[in-house]
Amino acid sequence: IPVIENLFSLTYIRNTGAAFGILAGSDPFFRLPLLIGFSLLAIGFIVMMLRRLPESERGLIIALTFILGGAIGNLVDRVVYGEVIDFLDFYWSRFHWPAFNFADSFITVGVTITFYHLIRSKGEDPFAPVRK
């Protein structure tokens, strides 16, 4: 469904693979447990990082929460449907960016904010214990 001509449409794509369709052609008995397992490991890692952060690191907490929410959203799709439903399609003329969903958007925004925060931290470890 075109929303903005030659720029953005709503579409319906069943992505059986990971980002950009990686592993989409592989055997589902291999792919699905691998992607679900990777999602669970990533979610566990993010939760661990969130628990280590001091409350003063609000920007990083928000960023990691965005990533966590996106990971959980894509995990739910994989568990319920065996694939992720992508529906946001940006393009210019015949050049298309791979379709994605809101969970992917939250992950991207969270990663961008995290990189920005870490670049501006000037070598300080935001996860280091607070010294008194």
C-alpha positions as CSV (number, residue, x, y, z in Angstrom):
1,I,0.0,0.0,0.0
2,P,1.7,3.2,-1.1
3,V,1.8,5.8,1.7
4,I,4.2,8.4,0.2
5,E,4.7,7.8,-3.6
6,N,8.3,6.8,-4.5
7,L,9.4,6.8,-0.9
8,F,7.3,4.7,1.6
9,S,4.8,1.8,1.4
10,L,3.2,-0.6,3.8
11,T,3.9,-4.1,2.7
12,Y,3.7,-7.7,4.1
13,I,6.9,-9.7,4.2
14,R,7.4,-12.9,6.2
15,N,11.1,-12.8,7.1
16,T,12.2,-16.3,8.0
17,G,15.8,-15.2,8.4
18,A,17.7,-12.7,10.6
19,A,18.5,-9.1,9.6
20,F,18.3,-8.5,5.9
21,G,17.0,-12.1,5.4
22,I,20.3,-13.7,6.5
23,L,19.9,-17.5,6.9
24,A,16.4,-17.3,5.3
25,G,17.2,-20.2,3.0
26,S,18.6,-22.5,5.7
27,D,16.9,-25.5,7.2
28,P,14.2,-24.3,9.6
29,F,15.2,-27.1,12.1
30,F,18.6,-25.3,12.3
31,R,17.5,-21.7,11.8
32,L,14.7,-21.3,14.2
33,P,16.4,-22.7,17.3
34,L,19.5,-20.7,16.5
35,L,17.7,-17.4,16.1
36,I,15.5,-18.0,19.1
37,G,18.6,-19.0,21.2
38,F,20.5,-16.0,20.0
39,S,17.5,-13.7,20.9
40,L,17.3,-15.2,24.4
41,L,21.1,-14.8,24.9
42,A,20.9,-11.2,23.7
43,I,17.9,-10.5,26.0
44,G,19.7,-12.0,29.0
45,F,22.9,-9.9,28.3
46,I,20.9,-6.7,28.0
47,V,19.0,-7.4,31.2
48,M,22.4,-8.1,32.9
49,M,23.8,-4.8,31.6
50,L,20.6,-2.9,32.7
51,R,21.0,-4.2,36.2
52,R,24.6,-3.1,36.4
53,L,24.0,0.5,35.3
54,P,23.6,3.2,37.9
55,E,20.3,5.2,37.7
56,S,22.3,8.3,36.6
57,E,23.0,6.6,33.2
58,R,19.4,7.4,32.0
59,G,20.4,7.8,28.3
60,L,22.1,4.4,28.2
61,I,19.2,2.8,30.2
62,I,16.7,4.1,27.7
63,A,18.9,3.0,24.8
64,L,19.2,-0.6,26.2
65,T,15.5,-0.7,26.9
66,F,14.8,0.2,23.3
67,I,17.1,-2.7,22.2
68,L,15.5,-5.0,24.7
69,G,11.9,-4.2,23.6
70,G,12.9,-4.7,20.0
71,A,14.5,-8.0,20.7
72,I,11.5,-9.2,22.7
73,G,9.1,-8.1,19.9
74,N,11.1,-10.0,17.3
75,L,11.4,-13.0,19.6
76,V,7.6,-13.1,20.1
77,D,7.1,-13.1,16.3
78,R,9.6,-16.0,15.9
79,V,8.0,-18.1,18.7
80,V,4.4,-17.5,17.5
81,Y,4.9,-17.4,13.7
82,G,8.3,-19.0,13.2
83,E,9.3,-15.9,11.4
84,V,9.3,-12.1,11.7
85,I,6.6,-10.0,10.0
86,D,8.2,-7.0,8.2
87,F,5.9,-4.3,6.8
88,L,7.7,-0.9,6.6
89,D,9.1,-0.5,3.1
90,F,11.3,2.6,2.2
91,Y,12.5,3.1,-1.3
92,W,13.5,5.6,-3.9
93,S,12.4,4.8,-7.4
94,R,13.5,1.1,-7.8
95,F,16.1,1.2,-5.0
96,H,14.6,-0.5,-1.9
97,W,15.9,-0.6,1.7
98,P,15.1,-4.1,3.1
99,A,11.6,-4.1,4.7
100,F,11.6,-3.9,8.5
101,N,9.2,-3.6,11.5
102,F,8.9,-1.5,14.6
103,A,11.0,-3.9,16.7
104,D,13.8,-3.5,14.2
105,S,13.4,0.3,14.4
106,F,13.6,0.2,18.2
107,I,16.8,-1.9,18.0
108,T,18.3,0.5,15.5
109,V,17.5,3.6,17.6
110,G,18.7,1.9,20.8
111,V,22.0,0.9,19.1
112,T,22.5,4.4,17.7
113,I,21.9,6.0,21.1
114,T,24.3,3.5,22.7
115,F,27.1,4.2,20.3
116,Y,26.6,8.0,20.7
117,H,26.7,7.6,24.5
118,L,29.8,5.4,24.4
119,I,31.6,7.8,22.0
120,R,30.8,10.7,24.3
121,S,31.8,8.9,27.5
122,K,35.5,9.7,26.8
123,G,36.8,6.2,27.8
124,E,34.8,6.0,31.0
125,D,33.1,2.6,31.6
126,P,29.4,3.3,32.3
127,F,29.1,-0.2,33.7
128,A,31.9,0.1,36.1
129,P,31.0,0.1,39.8
130,V,30.5,3.5,41.3
131,R,33.4,4.6,43.4
132,K,32.7,6.4,46.6
